Amino acid sequence: MTITVPTNGNSVNYRQEGQGSPVILVHGIAASLYDWVYMMPDLAAHGYHAYALDLLGHGESYKPDDPQVYHVDFLFAHFENWLDQLRLDSRLLLVGHSLGGYLSLRYALRFPERMRGLVLIDPFYTINQLSPLLRLVRRRPHLGAKAMKAAPEWLINAILGWDPSSAADFSPAARQQIANDYKRASPHFVYLTREVPDLTPSLHRVEVPTLVIWGERDYTLKPETFQRLVEQLPKACSHPIPECGHQPHIGKPGLVDRLVLDFLEEL
């Protein structure tokens, strides 16, 4: 079931499926809740209540037209307010991909008493992870926004196909959905990486059990930074995936879903 609710005047579009302990699924930049189209049914079938939202500026959620609003603090406040409105009465397990991993880590740092565990998939936690192209976009976000407005959906789909780490793993339908999510997102999303507080100094305070999954051929974030993250988290285990890029939950959903379910069962 997909629902749209107001959150402090800013609508949030989200989907929920299943019954049981809550599992919150948080997508990355320029994506949407459709990132979890494989994982949600698996969670529901195994007795969990899965929730997936469209973050601010993404999917069918509120898209402000002011570039200055696209700051990670505003994004986090939007996410936090939505979780508060769900009024869940049990501890949470957050599953975050990329920028969704950043938001999940930040939530765990702010509300440790609300947490049951974390699953981080190719998570973003420091600017030092960014590829050279993303560093360029970060320095000149106005140019990135113009490029996103101008790029037709078919071109984005074609560019996705050029990534040798992911093209063979994505079905045509998945590639089409990823391209569609890029075009549906506000072009101002490129401003989100301008000023992002580095979480590295705080990682030792994340005391909940954490599973870190990543693709060894991630061309968006530097793969070697994920192992460093695992080493700094007090209760983390890891699972790198060979021959896989930045979106293993889409490219290899069967494997990733099994890893997540096994982790949940251990909790």
VENLIN-V667213 format. One record per backbone hydrogen bond with DSSP energy under -0.5 kcal/mol. NH is the residue of the N-H (numbers start at 1). CO is the residue of the C=O. Records with the same first field share a line. If there is no record, write none. Layout:
NH=CO, CO
This chain:
3=14
5=12
7=10
10=7
11=9
12=5
14=3, 12
15=52
16=1
17=50
21=47
23=49
24=93
25=23, 51
26=24, 95
27=25
31=28
35=32
36=33
37=34
40=36
42=38
43=39
44=40
45=41
46=42, 43
47=44
48=43
49=21
50=17, 48
51=23
52=15
53=25
54=13
55=53
57=62
58=55
61=58
62=11
67=65
69=66
70=67
71=69
74=71
75=71
76=72
77=73
78=74
79=75
80=76
81=77
82=78
83=79
84=80
85=81
86=82
87=83, 84
88=83
92=114
93=22
94=117
95=24
96=94, 119
97=26
98=121
100=97
101=98
102=98
103=99
104=100
105=101
106=102
107=103
108=104
109=105
110=106
111=107
114=111
115=112
116=92
117=92
118=209
119=94
120=211
121=96, 119
122=120, 213
124=98
129=126
130=127
131=220
135=131
136=132
137=133
138=134
139=135
140=136
141=138
143=140
144=140
145=141
146=142
147=143
148=144
149=145
150=146
151=147
155=152
156=152
157=153
158=154
159=155
160=156
161=157
162=158, 159
163=160
164=162
166=163
167=163
169=166
170=166
175=171
176=172
177=173
178=174
179=175
180=176
181=177
182=178
183=179
184=180
185=181
186=57
189=186
190=187
191=188
192=189
193=190
194=191
196=194
197=195
199=125
202=199
203=199, 200
205=202
206=203
207=205
210=235
211=118
212=237
213=120, 211
214=239
216=241
217=244
218=215
222=129
223=218
225=222
226=223
227=223
228=224
229=225
230=226
231=227
232=228, 229
233=229
235=206
236=233
237=210
239=212
241=214
242=240
244=241
245=165
250=247
251=247
252=248
253=250
256=252
257=253
258=254
259=255
260=256
261=257
262=258
263=259
264=260
265=261
266=262
267=263
